[in-house]
Amino acid sequence: QVQLVESGGGLVQPGGSLRLSCAVSGSISSANFMGWYRQAPGKQRELVASVTSGGNTKSTDSVKGRFTISRDNAKNTVYLQMNSLEPDDTAVYYCKVILGGRQYWGQGTQVTVSS
């Protein structure tokens, strides 16, 4: 059973930075898709950024230029570097991996942007 453990969330002031990590219990070198999602209270879960096995990345318009997704296959970890954080970025952030045609989710980590 593949397990994902997110970390790095917390409380940060507007304009600040955080780096989220998602450690995967299995090898991610063949993972076709790795992504970060977020869900704010009363809103649907949305895809924030993703990276493919080939290293191609995508991000939603609201975070372009501020958030960067990356993966380290040697450490079986995917990261989300978040800069210039805004109050609207407040949400629970989830990591998802697709391995062998199956998708796996982490438990989520809370990010709160507030002064």
Stockholm file with secondary structure:
# STOCKHOLM 1.0

chainA/1-115         QVQLVESGGGLVQPGGSLRLSCAVSGSISSANFMGWYRQAPGKQRELVASVTSGGNTKSTDSVKGRFTISRDNAKNTVYLQMNSLEPDDTAVYYCKVILGGRQYWGQGTQVTVSS
#=GR chainA/1-115 SS CCCEEEECCEEECTTCCEEEEEEESSCCTTCSEEEEEEECTTSCCEEEEEEETTCCEEECGGGTTTEEEEEETTTTEEEEEECSCCGGGCEEEEEEEEETTEEEECCCEEEEECC
#=GC SS_cons         CCCEEEECCEEECTTCCEEEEEEESSCCTTCSEEEEEEECTTSCCEEEEEEETTCCEEECGGGTTTEEEEEETTTTEEEEEECSCCGGGCEEEEEEEEETTEEEECCCEEEEECC
//
